[in-house]
Amino acid sequence: MNREALQKYYPAIIGVGILAPLLLIYFTFFRVSPVTPEHVGTPAQIPPTPKAGEGGFNRYPAKDASVEVQGKMVPLETLREEVTTAPDQRSKVAAINLLGDNHDLHAAPMLLDLLTNDDPYVRGQSGAALTKILGADFHYRANMPEAQRKVTIEEMRRQAAKMIAHVENPNAPPPPKKK
């Protein structure tokens, strides 16, 4: 084709170049999917919030709860025992991580004791699990100087004690705030 023949198609080429992105935007963001008959009248499936005696306060499991590990239900109590009795570091750390992932507040005192363990890896994993359980980062690091670790551990102990007291007695008034 020669240049003059192409010039008569320029407006169409430019139009397609502008229209194609606009159609893409429309079909991506503004098009509403149709409502099908099976969606009409069905309520949203929202799980009920657990009460304090039925699995902990909000996100914390009950003391006798179980979790699924490799397709089997394992009581949290068994994991707590594994942390103290495990013969090797790998089993101990796996149990620590599972307790942290499941927000087991009842394991917090035991994990706080592990923050003074001789093994820095166990200390670090215990600190990470407590961060998940307590819901706050206290900036605990396993390689901190011992004096700094002690201060941080005491802060974590105070927070854990408050949370355990609240979970065990949710109707108790909150402690007074410091000024």
N, C-alpha and C positions, 0 to 999 in steps of 0.2 A: 504494500500500500504506500501511496505517496503521502506527502505531508498534508496536502489539502484535504485528502479523504479522512485523515486522522483528526484534523481540526474540527470537523463537524461532529465527531464523537467526544470531544473534550468535555462539553457540559455533562454528558451522561457519565463519563468516567469520574468527574469531580463529584457529581451527585451521589454516585455509589460510594465513593470514598467518605462522604459526609454521612450518608444514611446508614451505612453498615455499623459504625460505632454507636450511633444513636439507638439502633434496634438492639444491639447487644446490651447496652445499658438498660433499656426498657425491659427486656426479657430477663435480665439478671436481677434487677433491683425492684422494679415497680409492678411486675406482674404478680397478682395474687393467685395462689393455687386455689382451685375450686374446692368448695366444701362438699364432701361426699356424705351420703346418708348415714354411714356408720359413725361419723364424727358428730352428728347433730344429737344433742341431748345427753352425751356422755360426760360425766363430771371429770374434772382433773384428778389424776391419781396422786395424791399427796400423802406420804406416809405420816402417821400420827407422831407427835413429839413424845418421846418417852418421859414418864414421870420419874421422880427421884428414886422411888422404890422399885421401879420396873426397868432397870437397865441403866441406872445412873442419871445424873443431872444433865440433860441434853445429850452431849456427845460421849459421855463416859459409860462404859459397860458396867453391869452389876458385878459384884465381887465373885460370883459363881458362874459368870458367863463363859461361853465357849467360842472359839474362832475356828475357821476352816484353814487347815494347813495341809497342803498337798492332797486335797480331796477328803480329808478326815477332820472330824470335829475334835478339837483339843481344848480342854478347859484352860482358862487363863491361869488357874492355880498351878497346873502342870508346867506352864511356861515360867512362872515365878520360881518354882522349885528348880527348874533347869538352869536358871541364872545362877543360883547359889551352889548347885551340885555338879554342874557340867565339868567333865574331866579335861576338856580341851577348849581353847579360846574360840574356835569356830562355832561350836554349839552354843556357847555362852552368848556370843555376839548375835547369833541368829535369834535367840530367845529375846535378847534385849531389843532388837529391831522390831520383832513382832509385838512386844508389849508397847513400844512407842507408836507403832502404826495403828494399834487398836485403842490408843488413848487410855491405857489401864492406869487410872489414878491410884489404885490400890498398890501398884508396884512402885510408886514414886519413892517411898522411904528406902526401899531396897536399892533402887537406882541411884539415889542420893549417896548411899554408902559406897557404891561402886565408883563414884567420882574421885575417891581417894585410893583407888586400886593402883598397884605397882605398874600395871601394863597400860601404857598411854593409849593403845587402841581401844581397850575396854573402857577407859575413862572417856574417850572421845565419843564412842557409840552411846554410852550412857547419857552423856550431855546432850547428844542429838535426840535421843528418845525422850528425855525430859523436856526439851524444847517443844516437841510435838505434844506431849501430855499437858504441860502447863500452858501452852498457847502463847508463850513469850520467849524471846531470845534474850538470855541473860549474858550473852557474849562470853560464855564459858568456852575455853579452849583447853584441850588436854595438855598442851605444851606451855601453858602459862606458868609463871613462877608460883611456887607453893603458897606464898602469902596472898597473892591475888586470887588463887583458886579457892582458898578458904573463905574469903569475903564473898565471892560469887556463890559458893555452895550454901552459905548461911542465908543469902537472899533467896535462893531457890527453895531452901527448907521452909522459910517463912511463908512463901507463896504456896507451896504444896500443903502446908498445914492449914492455911486458910481455905484452900479449895476442898480438902478432905472434910473439914468441919462443915462446910456448906453443903457438900453432897450428902453427908450423913444426917444433917439436920437442916433441910432447905428452908424451914420456917423461922429459923433463928435470925435475929436482926444482924445486919452486917456490922463488922467492927467499926469503931469510930475512926474517921479519917484524921491523919496527922496534919497539923498545921505548920 
